[in-house]
Amino acid sequence: MFVPASDCPVREVDRGITRQILAHDPHLMMVRVSFATGAVGYVHTHPHRQITYVASGRFDVSIGDARRVMVAGDSFYAMPDMPHGVTALEDSVLIDIFSPTREDFLAQAAGGPR
C-alpha cells in the first residue's frame, strides 16, 4: 500500500533519461522519468493508456500529428497505440501513469532487454 521512493531503484534507460517505477499493481502503474536537457523520448506507441504530468521543467510533446510545449503543472493523455514522444527543453521530470501496468518496464527493471 505504501511505496517509499527510496525503495524504488532508478534505472538509466537511455542517454539523459532515468526511470523510477513507483507504485503499481497489474492494472495501474506510476513511473517517474527524469530527463536531462535535450534528452529525447522518441516517438513510440504501446497498447496502454497513458496520462502524463509534467512535474518540473519544459517539454516539446508530440501526440499523433499535434505538437505543443508543456510546462510544469501541465498534463497530457496518449490513447492506446497513439504515437507520442517528448524532448526535454531543460532538465525536467515527468510522472507517467499507465493502465494496465507496463510489464515490459518490470521485465527491464529485473534485468531483461531494454
C-alpha positions in Angstrom: 0.0 0.0 0.0 2.9 2.4 0.8 5.7 2.7 -1.7 8.7 4.9 -0.4 10.6 6.3 -3.3 13.8 5.3 -1.5 12.8 1.6 -2.1 12.4 2.1 -5.8 15.6 1.9 -7.9 16.4 4.5 -10.5 17.5 3.0 -13.8 19.1 4.7 -16.8 17.0 3.8 -19.8 18.6 6.0 -22.5 21.1 8.8 -22.7 20.0 11.5 -20.3 16.9 9.6 -19.2 16.3 7.7 -16.0 13.2 5.8 -15.0 11.9 5.0 -11.5 9.0 2.6 -11.2 6.9 3.7 -8.3 3.5 2.2 -7.1 1.9 -0.4 -9.3 -0.4 -3.4 -9.5 -1.5 -5.4 -12.5 -3.9 -2.7 -13.6 -2.2 0.6 -12.9 1.4 1.9 -12.8 3.1 5.2 -11.8 6.6 6.0 -13.1 8.9 9.0 -12.6 11.0 9.7 -15.7 13.8 12.3 -15.4 15.3 13.9 -18.5 18.5 16.0 -19.0 18.2 19.0 -21.2 17.9 17.8 -24.8 17.1 14.2 -24.0 14.6 12.6 -26.3 11.8 10.2 -25.5 11.5 9.0 -29.1 8.1 8.8 -30.7 6.7 5.3 -29.9 3.4 3.5 -29.4 2.1 1.0 -26.9 -1.3 -0.6 -26.1 -1.5 1.1 -22.7 -3.5 4.2 -21.7 -1.1 6.9 -20.6 -1.6 10.1 -18.6 1.5 12.2 -18.0 2.0 15.0 -15.5 4.9 17.4 -16.1 6.4 17.6 -12.6 9.1 20.0 -13.5 10.8 21.7 -16.5 9.6 22.0 -20.1 9.0 19.5 -22.9 8.2 19.7 -26.6 5.5 17.0 -26.7 4.1 15.3 -29.8 0.9 13.2 -29.8 -0.2 12.0 -33.2 0.0 15.0 -35.5 -0.3 17.5 -32.7 2.7 19.2 -31.0 2.9 21.6 -28.0 5.3 22.9 -25.4 4.2 21.7 -22.0 5.5 23.1 -18.7 5.5 22.1 -15.0 1.9 21.6 -13.9 0.6 20.6 -17.4 -0.5 17.1 -18.3 -1.4 15.1 -21.4 -3.1 11.9 -22.4 -2.0 9.4 -25.0 -4.6 6.9 -26.1 -3.6 3.3 -26.7 -1.5 2.8 -29.8 -1.2 6.6 -30.4 2.3 7.7 -31.5 3.8 10.1 -28.9 7.2 11.4 -27.8 8.9 14.2 -25.9 12.1 16.3 -26.0 13.3 17.9 -22.8 13.9 21.6 -23.3 15.6 21.8 -19.9 16.3 19.4 -17.1 12.8 18.0 -16.5 10.7 15.3 -14.8 7.5 13.5 -15.9 5.2 11.4 -13.9 3.6 8.7 -16.2 0.5 6.8 -15.2 -0.2 3.6 -17.3 -3.2 1.3 -17.4 -2.6 -1.6 -17.4 0.8 -1.9 -15.9 3.8 -1.9 -18.3 5.0 -5.4 -17.9 7.9 -4.5 -20.3 9.1 -1.9 -17.7 9.0 -4.5 -14.9 11.0 -7.0 -17.1 13.6 -4.3 -17.9 13.9 -3.4 -14.2 14.5 -7.1 -13.5 17.4 -7.1 -15.9 15.7 -8.0 -19.1 16.1 -6.4 -22.5 15.6 -2.6 -22.8 
